[in-house]
Amino acid sequence: MRRPRSLSCFSVRTVFIVLLCCLVTSSLWADDSLGDKVQQFTLENGLTLLVAERHDSPTFTAYMTIGVGSVNEVGDNRGVAHLLEHMRFKGTRQIGTRDFAAEKPLLDKIEQTAVALERLEQQPHADASRKQVMVDQLHALQQQHRSLVVKDEFSQIYSRHGGVGFNAFTGKDLTSYLISLPTNKLELWMSLEADRMQNAVLREFYTEREVVLEERRRSYESRPGGMMYEALLATAFRVHPYRHPVIGWTSDIENLTLAETSDFLHRYYAPVNAVIAIVGDVNAEQTHQLVERYFGGMSPGEKIPPVTAVEPPQQGERRTEVRFDAEPQLLVAFHKPTLPSRDDYTFDLLSHLLTEGPRSRLYRSLVLEQQLATKVTSYSAPGARYNNLFVVSLTPRSPHTTAELEQALYRELELLKQQPVSEQELTPIRKQLRADRLRYLKSNNGLANMLTRFQVVAGDWRYLVDYDENIARIHGDDLQQVAQRWLTKENRSVITLVQEADDEAL
């Protein structure tokens, strides 16, 4: 069976943008507030359980979110969180193997051979014939190992029991695993995920590392959007680990070891860093009892340390060109504070004001009236636990250039700084934010995602309960002041995609 498609890396920021449009005290539950409907339990080992009962269909959605992402990596293990997203689908001592007693010594031989080969490759004048012998040995061991592996057994089990949407994604701030199942399969989920937390086996490590390298080549090194986004983060951040891609740089992935990956797994993928959300046709107290039974006896693990690096204030504009055979594009980003700053709420409104829909200021001016652009969007990136960026993405309309479009953008931003936004403009934006949130909250998946995400990122899922009230407190002069404070030349980074000239034309 096909391995679940990863939602990791570049797509996660898009997921978060959607989530920022989904924070509300929902009217879907009549007069009861979201705060009253969600029940929270904390186990002695630090695991947090959030349960929201919804009995409109005999199903539930489960999210297991670990508060560990690429921001928590250091120089010698960058890319490890994303690689572990892949590896934790490989199974346990019971799942994914035909005979673990026979498999274990073979896994040890593979690791010994692979480590010896990598040490040989690091030598400046390594013997080529000896290297080839070891490559052949490793290949033979891996071939032998395949006969003991049951591919995608987690996915097969869930599928046989009616599971849908079995997947995972890794971001800057967290890693999430998700599935929707019939109500009577709740204990099955508990059993499988408790086994995965305690007994994960990192089988097929070196072949999966090659899969990740190919994913990087396909999604980042050969796609203009991926190249621009990586250039943006590396340009805007000089100190903070947000500058590094979730998937890792190529040299990071190539040098990740099984020992480093296993150490990261066993220290941090543990109850003290975990949040479970169960949303659907379940009983909260019974769910709590099951979580206590399956997860309560586990060791807490090591709490992930906070990132101490602080990005210093930017003192001048930064510019980077990306050369690629594609249509020109433009990214303009400004440093900004993250939640729960009042300015962060203000940027949610500002993003809608500028780029959301045909009535938004930038779309109306740059796309419809001046016809300088074919597309304009804005979003916050790359994470939310630490101060981040407000990004405007623009695609010029031929024959106009990125330079023309960039100057037109700055003129519009200057207009925003000159006078407060009217209530007439803000009122429909607030309504649209609420409508978007209500649509998202209709799904068990949407609510489970929000609960775990904000428990991890904000430190308390209740952050989303008061979101509407906080948005209502923001007025037109707040948007003006935020634009004056943050949307400045010295605070911006500009990435331009320049189309490479045809070699034959030179």
N, C-alpha and C positions, 0 to 999 in steps of 0.2 A: 504493500500500500504506500502511496505517495506520502512523504514526510510533510507535515503541515507547513505551509508557507510562512516564512518569518516576516514579522511586521517590524523588524528592528531598524535601527540606525536612522536613515534619512526620513522614513515615513513617520517616525514617532513624533516629530515636531508638528506634523499635520494633525495627528491624533490629538495632541495637546491643544491645538488651536480650536478644534471642535469642542473639546471639553470645556474650554473657557466660555463657550457659548451655551453651557449646559448646567449652570450653577443656580439652583432655585429652590424655594420652598414650594413644592409642586401642588397645584390644584387637582392633580390626578387622584389624590387621596382625600377628596372632599375637604372638610374643615380641619383635618389633621395636618400638622406640619411635618416636614421631612424629619425634623429633629425628634418628633415624638414617635415616628414610625421605625427609625433605625435603632436597633438595640446593640450596645457594645459590651463585649466581654474581654477581659484581659487575663490570660493564664499566668501562673506563677513564673513560668519560664520566659515571659515577656511577649508571647504571641498575642496579637490583637485579632479579635473576631468581630465582624460587623454583619448583622442579619437584618434584612428587610423582608417582611412577609408580604407576599402578593399571591392571592389564591385564585386568580382569574384563569390560569391554565396549569395543568399538572406537570410543571417543569420548574427548573431552577437554573440560574447561572452562577458559576463559582469562579472567582478570581483569587489567585494566590499571587500577591505582589511582594517582592523582596526589595527593600529599600537600598538596593545596590545597583549602581549603574557605572557608566564609563568615567564619571566624575570622581569615582573612588579609586581609580587605578593610579599606579605610579609608573615611573619610567621603565621598569623591567617587566611589567605585566600589562601594558596597554593593549586593549582588545580582548582581555580575558572575560569580561562580563558578557560580551556578545558571543564569544566562542562557547561559553558555558550555557547560553541559551540553546545552542545547538546540541551540546553534549548531554544535557539533562533529558533529552528525548531518547537517548540511547538505552535507557533502562536501568535496572538495579541488579542485585544478586539473584533475584527471582524472575525478573521480567527482562526480556531481550536476550535470553540465553537458553540454550538447550541443556547445558550441563555446566554450571558455574565452577564446580570442583575441577573439571577438566579444563575449563577456560582460563582460570586464574593463573596457573603456571605459564600458559601460553602468552597471556597478557604481560607477564613479567619478562619473558624472553623478548617480546616485541619491544618493550620499553628499554631493556638493556642494549639491544641491538641499535635501536634508533638513537639513543644517547651516545653510544660509541661512534656511530656514523656522523652525527652532528659535530662531535669533537674533532673527528678526522677532517671534516670539511672546513673547520675553522683554522686548520693548520695552513700556513702560507704555501708550503710545497708538499701537499699531501700526495701520497702515492696513488695514481689513478687506478691501477689494477686492483689494489687493496680496497679502494673505495667502491669499485664495481662489484667486488665480491660481497661486500657488506650490503650494498643496495639489493643484490640478488637474494641475500639471506633474509633481509627485511621483507622483501616482496613475498618470498616463500612462506614466511611465518604469517603474514597477513592473509595470504590465500588459505592457509590451514585454519586460521582463526574464523574465517567467514562461515565455515561449515558449522560452527557452534553458535552463530548469531541468529536471532530471530528479529528480522527487520521490522521496525515500526510497531512493536507489539503494544506499546501504550495506546497508540492510535487505533489498532485493531480491536483491543478490548473495549475502548470507549465506543467505537462504531457499532460493535455487536450489541451494546446495551443502549443504543439510541442516542449516543452523544453526537453533537454537532458543534462546529466552530472551535474544535480543539486547536489551540494555537499559542503563540507567545510573541512578545516583543521586548526589545531592550532599548532603553533610552539613556540620556545623560544621568538621570536621577534614580532610575528604578528598572526592575525587570518584572514582567507580569506573565503569568500562565493562566489560560482561560478555557472554559468548556461549558456547554449547556447540556443538561441531562434530564431525563424523566425524574419526577420526584422520588420514586422508589429506588433510585440509584444513588442517593446521597451518601450512604455508608460506603458504597463502592468507591466514590470519589475520595472519601476520607482515607480509605485503606491504600489506594494507589498513590495519593499525594504524600501521605505520611511515609510510605516506603521510599518514594522518590527523594524526600528530604533527608532521610536517614541513611539510605543504602545505595545512592547513585553510583553507577559504575561508568567510568569515562572510557568506554570501549571505542575502538576505531578512532582514537585521538588523532593520529597523524593523517589519516585519510580525510577526516572532517576538517582538519586545519587547511588542507588543500581546497576543500569545498568553500571555506570562508575566503581564501585567497582569490578564488574564481569569482565569488560574489563581489568582492571588492573591485576586481578588474571590470566586471560587467556593469556594476551599479554606480561606480564612482569614477574610475579612470577612463571609461569610454562614454560617459554621459556628461554633457555640458552642465546640466543642473547640479549633479553631484560634485563636479570639479569646482564650480563657482561657490557652492555652499561650504566646501572644505576650505577654499581660499578665504572666504569671508570670516570664518571662525578663527583661522590662523592669523588673519590680519587684525581683527578687532580685539582679540585677546592675546596678551603677551605673557601673562603670568598664570592666570586661572586655568585649570584643566578643562574647562569648557572649550578650549582651543583645539583639542584633539578629537578626531572622529570617533564615534561610537564603535565602529567596526575595527578601528586601529589603523595605523599606517602599515604599509606592506612589510617593512622591516620588523615592526612589532609582531605581526601575525607569524611571520616566518620564524621568529625566535621564541615564541611562546613554548614553554615546556609543560609536559604533563605534571611535573612536580609543582610548578608554580600554579597551574590551573587547579589542581587538586587541593592545594593549600588555601587558595582563595575560596573555593567551594566550601570546604569544611569549616572555615572560620566564619563566613558571613551568611551563607544560605541556611539560616538557622532561625528558630522561633523568635529570638529577640529582635530580628530585623524583618519579620514577616507580618503581613496583614492579609487576612482572609475575609472576603466578602461573599456572602451567600444571599442571593436575591431571588425570590420566587415562592413557590408553593411549599413552604417548609414551616416547621414550628421552631421558634427561636430557642426555646429552652432545650428541646430535644437536639437541635443542632449544636448548641453549646456542649451538651453532654457527650455527643459524638466527638467533637473536637478535643475535649478533655481526654477522652479515651484513647484517641489515636495520636494526638500531638502533645498531651500534657506531660508525659513522662520523658520527653526529649530534653537533652541538655540545651541550655539557652543559646549557646554559641557566643561569639564575640560581637559586641555591638559595633557597627561600622563607625569609624571615627569621622568627625566632621572635617570638611576641607578647610584648612587654615589659610591657604593662599587667597589673597584678596587682590583683584585686578585694580591697579592704580588708576586714577582719573586720566583720561586721554587728554593730551595736551596739544593735539593738532590733527588735522585730517590725514587719513591713511588711504592710499590707493594701490590697487593691485589689478593687473591685467591677466586674464586667462585667455590663451590663444587656442582655438579649436575650430574645426570645420563645421560650424553651425551658425545659425542666424544670431546676430548680436543681441545681447541681453544686458541688464543692469540691475545690480543690487546695491541699495544704499541703507546702511544700518547705523543706529544710534544706541549707545549704551543707555540703560534705564534700570531703575530698581525693580525688584520682583515683589511678589506678595509677601506680607499683607500691606505693603506700602499703599497709601492713598493714590500715589502716582500710578501704581500698577493698575488699579481700577480705572483710572482716567485713561490709560492707554487702551483699555478694552473699548471704551467709547470712541476714542480717537481713531482707532483702526476702522471701526464701522463708518465713522464720519468721512474718512478719506477714501476708502476703497470698497465698501460693501454695497454692491448693487448699482444700478444705472443712475441713481440720484446722488451717489457719493461724490464728494468734491473732485477727487483726482480722476475718477472715471468720467465724470461729466466734462471736465476741462480738457484732460489730456487725450481721452479716447474719442468722445463725441464731438466736442467743439473744435479743438485745435487739430485733431486727428494726427497726433504725434505718436500715439501708442496703440497697439492692438490689445494689450493686456496690462492691468495693474492690480497688484494684490499687496496686502500687508499682513504681518504676523509677528508674534514674539518668539524668540529662539535664543539658544538651543535647548534650554531647560528652564526650570522654574524654582528650584530650591535655592539658587544663588542669583545674584543680579545678572540680567541677561541683555538682550538686544531687541529693539524695535526695528523690523526690517521692511523695507518697501522694495518690491520686485516689479520691474517694468520691462516690457518688450517693445522696442520701437517699431513704428510702421514705416516701411520703405516708401520713399527714399530718405526719410529722416534718420538722423544718427543718434547714438546713445548720448553724445554730448549735448545735442539740442534738447533731448528728452530730460536729461539731468537738470539743465538750467530751468526748464519749465517746471519741474518738480520743486525746485528751490523757491521759485516765485510763488507757487501755491502755498508752500509752508510759511513763507514770510507773511502772506495774507492772513494765515491762521494766527500768527503772532500779534498782528496789529489790532485785532478786536475780538471780544468774547464771542463764543458760539451762541446763537440764539436758542431759546427754549423751543422755538418752532422746529429747529433742526434736531434737537436732542430728544424730544418726546417720541417721534417714530423710531429712533434708534433704540431707546429703552424697550419699546414695545416689541421690536424685532428680536432683541436679545432674549426677551422672555419667551417669545413664540418659539425660537430656536431651541431653547432649553427644554420647554415642555415637550417638543417633538422627541428630543433625545431621551428624556426621562420615561417615555412610554416603554422602552425596552429594558428588560432585566439586565442585559449586557451593559447598557449605558450607565445605569445606576451603580452596578457593581464596579465598573471601571472607575467612576468618579469617587466612590467611597474609598477604595484602596489608594488611588492616586493622591487624593488630598490628605489622607491620613499620613502618607509618607512625605509628601512635598511640603504641606503646610503644618504638619505635626498634629493635626486634628481635623477630622473630616467635617466637623461643624463649621469650618471656614465657609463651606458652600451654603450653609443655612441662611446666613445673613448677607449673602451676596447682593440680592436685589435691593435690600435696604441701603447698603453701602453705595451701590450705583446711583440710587436716588439722591444721595447727598452731594453728588458731583454736578456742578453747574458749568455754564459756558465759560466763565472766567477761569475755572480750573483747567480746562483744555487749553486756553490761551497761555496760562502760566506754565503748564507742562511743556508746551511747544517752545516757549521762550527759554525754559530751563535746560531741556535735553536735545532739542532738534537744532543743534548748532554745528557750525563748520568744524570747530575743534573737537567735537564729540563724534564725528561721523567717520565711517569707513566705507569706501566705494569700491565695488568689484565690477569690472567691465569685461564682458565676453567679446573678444575681438575675433572676427572670422579670419581664419588663416587664408593667405593668398594661394591661389592655385599655382603649384610649382611650375606647370607648363607655361603660365602667363608671365613668369619672371624672366 
